[in-house]
Amino acid sequence: MIRRFGVPPQRDIRYRLRPGAYAILMRAGRILVTHQAAPVPEYQLPGGGIDPGETPLQALHREVREETGWRIAAPRRLGAFRRFVFMPEYDLWAEKLCTLYRAWPARRLGEPTEPGHRALWLSPRDAAALLGNAGDRHFVSMIAGSP
């Protein structure tokens, strides 16, 4: 059974499964996060949806590069969680199946190419407090040894 974070699904809504891959990237005791300005300003772990024909690891590499400007190395699966949300940018209700990886930021390639994203290095405590969803906060707290 995959743990659910956030609000439970509503019975009168049809959710579309949206698998995604997300990374916890640590360097010098800090975690690389992305701040997405729209549709709602939010701090997030870098990552996102797996496109048709992509493997989870291909999606992870692509999404981290787009949202942070960093190339990653040695991804290792940590676990997964589900959350049920409305995604206004796609106008759909989604069951997000989020797979989390621990990876190493190997090389900065430049600025994020994803519009409205800004990459930031935060302390584990700040990241755990600011991340926009409880599943991300849970996994960051596990990695960082926070309560």
N, C-alpha and C positions, 0 to 999 in steps of 0.2 A: 504494500500500500504506500502510495506517495503522499507525503504530508501536504495539507492545504494550508495556505496562509491567506489572510484577508477575509473578506465577506464570503459567506457561503453562496453557492449558485442559487439563483431564483428559478422557481419551477416554471414560470410562464415565459422564460427567455430561452431561445435556442442559441447555444454557444458553439462557436467554431473552434476546433482544436488548433492551437497555434504553438507548435514546438519551437523552442529557442535555446540558444547556448550563450552563457554569460561567464565572465572571467573575474576572478579575484587576483589582481596583479600587485605584488608587494615588491618594494625596493627601498632599502635603507630605512626600514621601519614604517614606511608610508604606503598607502593604498591608492592606486590610480582609479579615479572615478570619472564619470562624464556628467556634465550638467546639460540637460536638454531644456532649451528655452520654451519650446512650444510642442504640443498644444497646451500643456500645463508645465510651468517650470518645475523641474525635478532633478535631484541627484540620483544617478543610477550606476549600477555596475555596467561596464562596457559589455555589449553583446546585443543580441536581438534574434529575430526570426530566422528560421532555417528555410531558405528558398528551395523550390522544387529542383531536384537533381543534385542538391548539395548534401554533404554529410554534416553532422553536427560540428566536427572539427574544422571543416572548410568554412562553415558559417561563423564559427568563433573567430578564426583568423581574420576573415573579411570584416566582420562587425567591429572588432577591436581596432583594426587599422582605420576604418571609416570614422569611428567615434572618438578616437584618441590620437591618431597619427603614429601609433606604436606598432611595431612588429613584435610578436610574442614567440616564446619557445617553451618546450616541454610541458604542454597542458596535461593535467591529471584530473580525472573526474572526481568530484567531491560528493555529489549527490544531486537530488532533484526535488522540486516542489511544484505544486499547482496553485494557480490563483485565477479567479474569475473576475474579469474586468471589461469595461467598455473601452474600446480603442477609437477615439474620435478621429484620428488621422486616417483610419480605414473604414469608419462608420460601421463597426461591427462589435458584437459581444464575443469575447474570446475566453476560452479555457486555455490559459497560458501554461504550458508544460515547460518549466524552466530547468535546464540542466546546468549546474555550476561546475566550473573547472578552476583549479589553481594553476596559474601559468606564470612565466617570468617575462617581464618586459625586456626584450632583448635589444631593441634598437629603435630610437626615435626617427621616424621618417619625415616628419613635418607636422603641420597643423592638421586637426581633424578635417576630413572632407565632407562629413555629414553636416548638412546645413543646421544651424542652431545648436550645435554641440561644442562644448568647451571642456578640455581635459584638465583635471586638477589632481594634485597629490594631497591627500588628507591623512591625518593620523588615524589609526584604527578606531579610536574612540569617536572622533568626529565623523568618520565614515559611517560607523554603526548608528550614530544619532541622526545623520542627515539623509541617509538613503531613503528613497521614496516608498519602498515596500518592505513588509515584515520578513519576507523570505530572504531578500538580500541582506537585511540587517542580521538575521539569524546566522547565515553562513559566514558573514564577516566577523561576527562575535565569536564563532567557533574557531576560525583561523587565528584571530588576534588574541584569543584567550580571555576575551572580555566576558563579564557575567551575562 
